[in-house]
Amino acid sequence: MNELLFQNTQGTGYLQILVSAIVFASIAITASSILQGLGYVKRTAGFILIAFFIKWIANQILVPLVGISGAAVATIISLITLSIIVSMELRRKVPGLHFYQHIKWKTLIGAAGIMIIYLVIGNFVISFIDDISRWQLLVYVLFISFTGGAYIFFA
């Protein structure tokens, strides 16, 4: 994807670290939205401020040590913290909500495993193309995205 959008693979490692932020940001946004809907706007804003300061402090420590990878890791740390805080607060405010117990963990882990295998095989196959154009990369990314989405939708 990086090569498709930016014509090179510089920064791919940083993006690979940062992509895990999607999971924690999704949890944090969802729980924060529910808390705000319940009327805990100031408290939720306070939690976001805490995450902001954790990100800032982690940047101050990690960026001088490991560069841009440190910034990506700092983002993950702050989002994990925010996810935990808002999830704990949501559980405290709505004790009857057992969100994590309703997740089909075996299905989720199985789908993630199949997705990883699918992407590894796809990357292996495409690695045999020496001079790949951006159009070919676009076709590859669209194919992987649509077939992966179809699998999840129909499975």
Wavefront OBJ file of the C-alpha trace (Angstrom):
o trace
v 0.000 0.000 0.000
v 2.841 2.360 0.858
v 4.458 1.788 -2.524
v 1.122 2.266 -4.263
v 0.469 5.628 -2.621
v 3.978 7.058 -2.299
v 5.933 5.230 -5.064
v 8.461 3.799 -2.600
v 8.657 1.620 0.473
v 10.252 4.186 2.774
v 8.424 4.256 6.086
v 6.686 0.908 5.648
v 8.021 -0.352 8.983
v 6.656 2.694 10.788
v 3.283 2.271 9.136
v 3.225 -1.404 10.098
v 3.694 -0.421 13.738
v 1.124 2.342 13.492
v -1.556 0.205 11.839
v -2.172 -1.587 15.141
v -3.383 1.769 16.438
v -6.590 1.187 14.467
v -7.755 -1.489 16.909
v -7.111 0.588 20.015
v -8.471 3.788 18.464
v -11.670 1.931 17.536
v -12.136 0.693 21.088
v -11.348 4.114 22.564
v -13.660 5.977 20.178
v -16.543 3.578 20.709
v -16.299 3.565 24.511
v -15.761 7.342 24.596
v -18.829 7.907 22.427
v -20.963 5.778 24.725
v -19.670 7.623 27.793
v -20.404 10.964 26.158
v -23.877 9.770 25.220
v -24.438 8.906 28.879
v -23.514 12.484 29.813
v -19.895 12.038 30.916
v -18.484 14.578 28.453
v -16.012 16.329 30.772
v -14.745 13.047 32.186
v -14.216 11.650 28.693
v -12.387 14.825 27.667
v -10.178 14.379 30.731
v -9.347 10.834 29.676
v -8.374 12.079 26.223
v -6.148 14.730 27.822
v -4.447 12.019 29.880
v -3.790 10.049 26.677
v -2.475 13.202 25.018
v 0.052 13.776 27.817
v 1.086 10.111 27.760
v 1.710 10.439 24.019
v 3.702 13.641 24.561
v 5.849 12.126 27.332
v 6.383 8.901 25.381
v 7.422 10.959 22.339
v 9.941 12.869 24.455
v 11.472 9.594 25.626
v 11.184 7.348 22.549
v 11.792 9.645 19.578
v 15.370 10.537 20.612
v 16.065 6.839 21.201
v 14.545 5.202 18.113
v 13.367 8.035 15.862
v 10.070 7.884 14.034
v 9.449 4.332 15.274
v 9.342 5.832 18.756
v 6.560 8.183 17.688
v 4.572 5.231 16.319
v 5.097 3.263 19.539
v 4.146 6.330 21.601
v 0.866 6.514 19.693
v 0.164 2.848 20.433
v 0.970 3.307 24.138
v -1.322 6.304 24.460
v -4.186 4.606 22.611
v -3.855 1.417 24.667
v -3.986 3.542 27.814
v -7.015 5.472 26.576
v -8.765 2.232 25.573
v -8.195 0.736 29.011
v -9.310 3.864 30.879
v -12.513 4.442 28.906
v -13.356 0.727 28.930
v -12.924 0.558 32.689
v -15.025 3.700 33.162
v -17.723 2.361 30.862
v -17.774 -0.897 32.796
v -18.031 1.065 36.051
v -20.870 3.274 34.792
v -22.784 0.497 33.036
v -22.159 -2.618 35.150
v -24.643 -4.733 33.194
v -22.746 -4.206 29.969
v -20.636 -7.273 29.261
v -19.347 -6.281 25.836
v -16.223 -8.418 25.799
v -18.155 -11.529 26.835
v -20.310 -11.270 23.708
v -17.367 -11.333 21.321
v -16.892 -14.648 19.580
v -13.176 -14.858 20.322
v -12.517 -18.090 18.404
v -14.139 -16.642 15.297
v -12.254 -13.362 15.651
v -8.871 -15.046 16.135
v -9.574 -17.528 13.333
v -10.535 -14.751 10.912
v -7.430 -12.758 11.848
v -5.248 -15.831 11.340
v -6.752 -16.550 7.940
v -6.308 -12.897 6.979
v -2.624 -13.003 7.924
v -2.069 -16.204 5.953
v -3.932 -14.735 2.977
v -1.792 -11.575 3.013
v 1.461 -13.524 3.396
v 0.564 -15.702 0.398
v -0.476 -12.631 -1.620
v 2.755 -10.816 -0.793
v 4.747 -13.931 -1.665
v 3.062 -14.223 -5.068
v 3.480 -10.544 -5.895
v 7.150 -10.607 -4.867
v 7.942 -12.505 -8.082
v 7.012 -9.472 -10.194
v 10.234 -7.523 -10.699
v 9.132 -4.117 -11.946
v 5.590 -3.701 -10.690
v 3.666 -0.622 -11.777
v 1.380 1.431 -9.584
v -1.602 0.200 -11.618
v -0.664 -3.397 -10.897
v -0.323 -2.536 -7.213
v -3.745 -0.880 -7.279
v -5.296 -4.015 -8.806
v -3.515 -6.156 -6.189
v -4.661 -3.998 -3.249
v -8.252 -3.880 -4.531
v -8.270 -7.644 -5.119
v -6.894 -8.392 -1.638
v -9.306 -5.924 -0.019
v -12.455 -7.092 -1.788
v -11.763 -10.808 -1.540
v -10.777 -10.462 2.128
v -13.909 -8.428 2.851
v -16.062 -10.951 0.990
v -14.574 -13.773 3.050
v -15.361 -12.002 6.319
v -18.843 -11.026 5.110
v -19.849 -14.478 3.899
v -17.989 -16.611 6.457
l 1 2 3 4 5 6 7 8 9 10 11 12 13 14 15 16 17 18 19 20 21 22 23 24 25 26 27 28 29 30 31 32 33 34 35 36 37 38 39 40 41 42 43 44 45 46 47 48 49 50 51 52 53 54 55 56 57 58 59 60 61 62 63 64 65 66 67 68 69 70 71 72 73 74 75 76 77 78 79 80 81 82 83 84 85 86 87 88 89 90 91 92 93 94 95 96 97 98 99 100 101 102 103 104 105 106 107 108 109 110 111 112 113 114 115 116 117 118 119 120 121 122 123 124 125 126 127 128 129 130 131 132 133 134 135 136 137 138 139 140 141 142 143 144 145 146 147 148 149 150 151 152 153 154 155
